């Protein structure tokens, strides 16, 4: 048995026999997906401040250099995204900025906020006003912090990365698996449709990868709230020389993920970081959030693929490509879902009556061009049509 995170008030137990089963999985043991999906988003880096200093990350800026978007900048980015046909406002920052970031905290106070999470709530409200559905990735969260922002989010997420204690997370401000697992557990308790995933190539081993996937499954079995997991490879950058995992490694990890998780959880690879076409037979069914208007601020050297490239990838696999909302189908109200569009079960979870906060549901049901766009994407009248 493997048990993690008890020190954070969340028990996650993984059966070693299941670990051994996953270690034997190869791509031939899983089936390719009958369809592919993606989300059209605008990437909004709320702040580049972060309490952690992970050695593979280029996103965070040190105190004195970190930026914080103003409400006016947020509104402008949301308007650009909505005009470009996006449905999702992807809000991201590091993890709750610590006391070193005096300039960030002073600015928040000047804008009338006691914390970055209070400001994130305002940012999400702006997104809803401008015609986008917020999906926030604010890192580790306490229950109180998530309760602040969940009512204005269509879905949320945090990467587990790994259950292993790896040198990449070491140092005085270290990220721990227990904190991540606790955040995922809190999301389930609050009924938040959630995205998580693993990061491949930061010093973890094959057993660690299997344990990480099974820990995610255990939390999903508890709350039924994991809508997708991302299998993301590390990439070399200006701050680290981590070697990018081989295609063979990614094929095996993706197959392990598909074999580890129930059918209702989508398996995603980021198409700007991973050769998705070489993983199509390993069980991926989602190509993540792709922005037609902003860069990937976490991996700025790796451009988003054009929508036509996604269409070509789906054509190569011989499957349809559908646009989706940041909230996956099974967490939408029945009148908005198109059951079985991809041949998989899309039954709503039985653990609660409603998964969409009132503010988000009202935005989707609004009688305006944005509401019409959301409903059209949700119901998926047909595969994505791209120009020749």
C-alpha positions as CSV (number, residue, x, y, z in Angstrom):
1,X,0.0,0.0,0.0
2,X,1.1,3.6,-0.7
3,X,-0.4,6.3,1.5
4,X,0.1,10.0,0.9
5,X,-0.8,13.4,2.3
6,X,-2.1,12.3,5.7
7,X,-0.3,15.3,7.2
8,X,-2.5,17.6,5.3
9,X,-5.7,16.0,6.5
10,X,-6.4,14.0,3.3
11,X,-5.7,10.3,3.1
12,X,-5.0,8.9,-0.3
13,X,-4.2,5.2,-0.4
14,X,-2.9,3.4,-3.5
15,X,-2.8,-0.4,-3.8
16,X,0.6,-1.6,-4.8
17,X,-1.0,-4.3,-6.9
18,X,-2.7,-1.6,-9.0
19,X,0.7,0.1,-9.4
20,X,2.2,-3.1,-10.7
21,X,-0.7,-3.5,-13.1
22,X,-0.1,-0.1,-14.5
23,X,3.6,-0.6,-14.9
24,X,2.9,-3.4,-17.3
25,X,0.6,-1.3,-19.5
26,X,1.7,-0.4,-23.0
27,X,-0.1,1.5,-25.9
28,X,-1.5,-1.8,-27.3
29,X,-3.5,-2.3,-24.1
30,X,-5.7,0.8,-24.7
31,X,-8.1,1.9,-27.4
32,X,-7.8,5.2,-29.4
33,X,-10.6,7.7,-28.6
34,X,-13.5,8.0,-31.0
35,X,-13.3,11.8,-31.0
36,X,-11.0,14.7,-30.0
37,X,-11.9,17.9,-28.2
38,X,-10.3,21.3,-27.4
39,X,-11.2,24.5,-25.7
40,X,-10.8,27.9,-27.3
41,X,-9.5,30.2,-24.6
42,X,-7.8,33.5,-23.8
43,X,-4.8,33.0,-21.5
44,X,-4.7,35.6,-18.7
45,X,-1.6,35.6,-16.5
46,X,-3.1,37.5,-13.5
47,X,0.3,37.8,-11.7
48,X,3.8,36.3,-12.2
49,X,4.4,36.2,-8.5
50,X,4.7,32.8,-6.9
51,X,5.7,31.6,-3.5
52,X,7.5,28.6,-5.0
53,X,10.7,28.4,-7.0
54,X,10.5,25.2,-8.9
55,X,13.6,24.7,-10.9
56,X,11.8,23.9,-14.2
57,X,9.5,26.9,-14.2
58,X,10.1,30.1,-16.3
59,X,6.7,31.6,-15.4
60,X,7.4,33.2,-12.0
61,X,9.2,36.4,-11.5
62,X,11.2,37.3,-8.4
63,X,10.0,40.0,-5.9
64,X,10.5,43.4,-7.4
65,X,10.0,42.1,-11.0
66,X,6.6,40.3,-10.7
67,X,3.7,41.9,-12.5
68,X,0.0,42.1,-11.7
69,X,-2.6,42.8,-14.4
70,X,-4.9,45.7,-13.7
71,X,-8.7,45.4,-14.0
72,X,-8.6,47.4,-17.2
73,X,-6.0,45.0,-18.7
74,X,-8.1,42.0,-17.7
75,X,-11.2,43.5,-19.3
76,X,-9.4,44.3,-22.5
77,X,-8.0,40.8,-22.8
78,X,-11.4,39.3,-22.1
79,X,-13.0,41.5,-24.8
80,X,-10.4,40.5,-27.3
81,X,-10.9,36.8,-26.5
82,X,-14.7,37.0,-26.7
83,X,-14.5,38.9,-30.0
84,X,-12.2,36.1,-31.3
85,X,-14.9,33.5,-30.4
86,X,-13.2,32.1,-27.3
87,X,-15.4,30.6,-24.6
88,X,-12.8,30.3,-21.8
89,X,-10.9,32.8,-19.7
90,X,-7.9,30.8,-18.4
91,X,-6.7,32.6,-15.3
92,X,-3.3,31.5,-14.0
93,X,-0.6,32.6,-11.6
94,X,1.9,30.8,-9.5
95,X,0.9,30.0,-6.0
96,X,-0.4,32.5,-3.4
97,X,2.4,35.2,-3.3
98,X,4.2,35.2,0.0
99,X,5.3,38.2,2.1
100,X,8.4,38.8,-0.1
101,X,6.1,40.3,-2.8
102,X,5.5,43.6,-1.0
103,X,4.7,45.5,-4.2
104,X,2.1,43.0,-5.3
105,X,0.4,43.1,-1.9
106,X,0.5,46.9,-1.8
107,X,-1.1,47.1,-5.2
108,X,-3.8,44.6,-4.1
109,X,-4.5,46.7,-1.1
110,X,-4.7,49.9,-3.2
111,X,-7.4,48.2,-5.3
112,X,-9.3,47.2,-2.2
113,X,-8.4,43.6,-1.9
114,X,-6.9,41.7,1.1
115,X,-5.6,38.8,-1.0
116,X,-4.9,37.6,-4.5
117,X,-7.9,35.3,-4.3
118,X,-10.2,38.2,-3.7
119,X,-8.7,39.9,-6.7
120,X,-9.1,36.7,-8.7
121,X,-12.8,36.7,-7.9
122,X,-13.1,40.2,-9.3
123,X,-11.2,39.1,-12.4
124,X,-13.6,36.2,-13.0
125,X,-16.5,38.5,-12.6
126,X,-15.0,40.7,-15.3
127,X,-14.7,37.7,-17.6
128,X,-18.3,36.8,-17.1
129,X,-19.4,40.3,-17.8
130,X,-17.4,40.3,-21.0
131,X,-18.7,37.0,-22.3
132,X,-16.2,34.4,-21.2
133,X,-16.4,31.4,-18.8
134,X,-13.6,31.5,-16.2
135,X,-11.3,28.5,-15.5
136,X,-8.8,29.3,-12.8
137,X,-5.5,27.7,-11.9
138,X,-4.4,29.5,-8.8
139,X,-2.2,26.7,-7.4
140,X,-2.5,25.3,-3.9
141,X,-5.6,26.5,-2.1
142,X,-7.2,26.3,1.3
143,X,-10.9,25.6,1.6
144,X,-11.5,29.3,2.4
145,X,-9.6,30.5,-0.6
146,X,-11.5,28.1,-3.0
147,X,-14.8,29.0,-1.5
148,X,-14.0,32.6,-2.4
149,X,-13.4,31.9,-6.1
150,X,-15.4,28.8,-6.9
151,X,-18.8,30.6,-7.2
152,X,-17.5,32.5,-10.3
153,X,-15.7,29.7,-12.0
154,X,-17.0,27.2,-14.6
155,X,-14.2,24.8,-13.6
156,X,-10.8,25.0,-11.9
157,X,-7.6,23.1,-11.8
158,X,-4.1,22.5,-10.3
159,X,-1.5,20.1,-11.6
160,X,-0.6,17.4,-9.1
161,X,2.6,17.0,-11.1
162,X,3.8,14.0,-9.0
163,X,3.3,12.3,-5.6
164,X,7.1,11.9,-5.4
165,X,9.4,14.3,-3.4
166,X,11.7,15.4,-6.2
167,X,14.6,17.7,-6.1
168,X,12.9,20.0,-8.6
169,X,10.5,21.0,-5.8
170,X,13.1,21.3,-3.1
171,X,14.3,24.4,-1.3
172,X,13.1,26.8,1.4
173,X,9.8,27.3,-0.4
174,X,9.1,23.7,-1.5
175,X,6.0,22.4,-3.3
176,X,4.7,19.2,-1.7
177,X,2.5,16.5,-3.0
178,X,0.3,16.7,0.1
179,X,-0.6,20.3,-0.5
180,X,-1.6,19.5,-4.1
181,X,-3.7,16.4,-3.1
182,X,-5.4,18.4,-0.4
183,X,-6.4,21.1,-3.0
184,X,-7.8,18.5,-5.3
185,X,-9.7,16.9,-2.4
186,X,-11.1,20.3,-1.4
187,X,-12.4,20.9,-4.9
188,X,-14.2,17.6,-4.8
189,X,-15.8,18.4,-1.5
190,X,-17.0,21.8,-2.9
191,X,-18.3,20.3,-6.1
192,X,-15.9,22.0,-8.5
193,X,-15.4,20.3,-11.9
194,X,-11.6,19.9,-11.8
195,X,-8.6,19.5,-14.0
196,X,-5.4,18.1,-12.8
197,X,-2.5,16.1,-14.2
198,X,1.1,14.9,-14.0
199,X,4.3,16.4,-15.2
200,X,6.7,14.0,-16.8
201,X,10.5,14.3,-16.6
202,X,11.1,16.2,-13.3
203,X,13.0,13.4,-11.6
204,X,10.1,11.1,-10.9
205,X,10.3,7.4,-11.7
206,X,7.8,5.0,-13.4
207,X,6.4,3.8,-10.1
208,X,5.9,7.5,-9.1
209,X,3.9,8.1,-12.3
210,X,1.7,5.1,-11.6
211,X,1.1,6.2,-8.0
212,X,0.3,9.7,-9.1
213,X,-2.3,8.6,-11.6
214,X,-3.9,6.2,-9.0
215,X,-4.0,9.0,-6.4
216,X,-5.9,11.1,-8.8
217,X,-8.3,8.2,-9.4
218,X,-8.8,7.7,-5.7
219,X,-9.9,11.3,-5.2
220,X,-12.2,11.1,-8.2
221,X,-13.8,7.9,-6.8
222,X,-14.4,9.9,-3.6
223,X,-16.0,13.0,-5.2
224,X,-16.6,12.3,-8.9
225,X,-15.2,15.7,-9.8
226,X,-12.1,15.1,-12.0
227,X,-13.1,16.0,-15.6
228,X,-9.7,15.6,-17.2
229,X,-6.1,14.9,-16.5
230,X,-3.2,16.4,-18.4
231,X,-0.1,14.3,-19.2
232,X,2.5,17.1,-19.7
233,X,6.1,16.6,-20.5
234,X,8.8,19.0,-19.1
235,X,10.6,21.0,-21.7
236,X,14.1,22.6,-21.4
237,X,14.2,26.3,-20.9
238,X,16.4,29.2,-19.8
239,X,16.1,28.1,-16.1
240,X,16.6,24.4,-16.4
241,X,18.2,21.7,-18.6
242,X,15.7,19.0,-17.9
243,X,15.7,16.7,-20.8
244,X,12.4,16.5,-22.7
245,X,11.0,13.0,-22.4
246,X,11.1,10.8,-25.4
247,X,8.1,10.1,-27.5
248,X,8.3,6.4,-26.4
249,X,8.1,7.6,-22.8
250,X,5.1,9.8,-23.4
251,X,3.3,7.1,-25.3
252,X,3.7,4.7,-22.4
253,X,2.7,7.3,-19.7
254,X,-0.4,8.3,-21.7
255,X,-1.4,4.7,-22.1
256,X,-0.9,4.2,-18.3
257,X,-3.2,7.2,-17.7
258,X,-5.9,5.9,-19.9
259,X,-5.7,2.5,-18.3
260,X,-5.7,4.0,-14.8
261,X,-8.7,6.3,-15.1
262,X,-12.4,5.7,-15.6
263,X,-13.8,6.4,-19.1
264,X,-15.5,9.6,-18.0
265,X,-12.2,11.3,-17.3
266,X,-10.6,12.8,-20.4
267,X,-6.9,12.4,-21.0
268,X,-5.2,15.5,-22.5
269,X,-1.8,16.3,-23.9
270,X,-0.8,20.0,-24.6
271,X,-0.4,20.1,-28.4
272,X,2.3,22.8,-28.3
273,X,4.5,20.7,-26.0
274,X,3.8,17.2,-27.1
275,X,3.7,15.5,-30.5
276,X,0.0,14.7,-30.2
277,X,-0.2,13.0,-33.5
278,X,2.2,10.3,-32.2
279,X,0.0,9.7,-29.2
280,X,-3.4,9.4,-30.9
281,X,-3.5,5.6,-30.5
282,X,-2.6,5.8,-26.8
283,X,-6.0,7.0,-25.5
284,X,-5.8,10.8,-25.6
285,X,-9.2,12.5,-26.3
286,X,-8.5,16.1,-25.6
287,X,-6.0,18.6,-27.0
288,X,-6.4,21.2,-24.2
289,X,-7.0,24.9,-24.3
290,X,-5.7,26.6,-27.4
291,X,-5.7,30.4,-27.7
292,X,-6.1,32.2,-31.0
293,X,-5.1,35.5,-29.3
294,X,-2.5,35.0,-26.6
295,X,0.7,33.0,-26.2
296,X,1.3,30.2,-23.7
297,X,2.8,32.4,-20.9
298,X,4.0,29.4,-19.0
299,X,5.9,28.0,-22.0
300,X,6.3,31.1,-24.2
301,X,8.9,29.5,-26.5
302,X,6.2,26.9,-27.6
303,X,3.5,28.5,-29.8
304,X,-0.1,27.2,-29.8
305,X,-1.0,25.3,-32.9
306,X,-3.4,26.9,-35.2
307,X,-6.9,25.5,-35.2
308,X,-6.3,24.1,-38.7
309,X,-3.4,22.0,-37.2
310,X,-5.8,20.5,-34.6
311,X,-8.2,19.7,-37.4
312,X,-5.4,18.0,-39.3
313,X,-4.5,16.0,-36.3
314,X,-8.1,14.8,-35.9
315,X,-8.3,14.0,-39.7
316,X,-5.1,11.9,-39.4
317,X,-6.7,9.9,-36.6
318,X,-9.9,9.6,-38.6
319,X,-12.1,11.0,-35.8
320,X,-14.2,14.2,-35.5
321,X,-12.9,17.3,-33.6
322,X,-15.3,19.1,-31.3
323,X,-14.9,22.4,-29.5
324,X,-15.9,22.1,-25.8
325,X,-16.5,24.5,-22.9
326,X,-14.2,24.7,-19.9
327,X,-16.8,22.7,-18.0
328,X,-17.0,19.2,-19.5
329,X,-20.2,17.7,-20.8
330,X,-21.2,15.5,-17.8
331,X,-21.1,18.5,-15.4
332,X,-23.5,20.6,-17.5
333,X,-27.2,20.7,-16.9
334,X,-29.1,18.0,-18.9
335,X,-30.6,20.6,-21.2
336,X,-27.2,21.7,-22.3
337,X,-25.5,18.4,-22.8
338,X,-25.4,16.2,-25.9
339,X,-25.1,12.8,-24.4
340,X,-22.8,10.3,-26.1
341,X,-21.5,12.6,-28.8
342,X,-18.2,10.7,-28.8
343,X,-19.5,7.3,-28.1
344,X,-18.6,7.5,-24.4
345,X,-20.9,7.7,-21.4
346,X,-21.7,11.3,-20.5
347,X,-24.0,10.6,-17.6
348,X,-23.9,13.4,-15.0
349,X,-22.3,12.5,-11.6
350,X,-24.8,11.4,-9.0
351,X,-23.0,13.1,-6.1
352,X,-24.8,16.5,-6.4
353,X,-27.7,18.1,-8.2
354,X,-25.8,21.1,-9.7
355,X,-22.1,21.5,-10.7
356,X,-22.4,25.0,-12.2
357,X,-22.5,28.0,-9.9
358,X,-25.4,30.3,-10.4
359,X,-23.3,33.1,-11.9
360,X,-21.8,30.8,-14.5
361,X,-25.2,29.1,-15.4
362,X,-26.8,32.5,-15.8
363,X,-23.9,33.6,-18.2
364,X,-24.4,30.4,-20.3
365,X,-28.2,30.9,-20.4
366,X,-28.1,34.6,-21.2
367,X,-30.0,35.8,-24.2
368,X,-27.1,37.4,-26.0
369,X,-24.4,36.5,-28.5
370,X,-22.2,35.1,-25.8
371,X,-24.8,32.9,-24.4
372,X,-25.7,31.7,-27.9
373,X,-22.0,30.8,-28.4
374,X,-21.7,28.9,-25.2
375,X,-24.9,26.9,-25.9
376,X,-23.8,26.1,-29.5
377,X,-20.5,24.8,-28.3
378,X,-22.1,22.8,-25.4
379,X,-24.6,21.1,-27.7
380,X,-22.1,20.3,-30.4
381,X,-24.4,20.3,-33.4
382,X,-21.6,18.8,-35.4
383,X,-17.8,18.5,-35.7
384,X,-15.7,21.6,-35.9
385,X,-15.8,23.1,-39.4
386,X,-12.6,24.6,-40.5
387,X,-11.9,26.4,-43.8
388,X,-9.9,24.6,-46.4
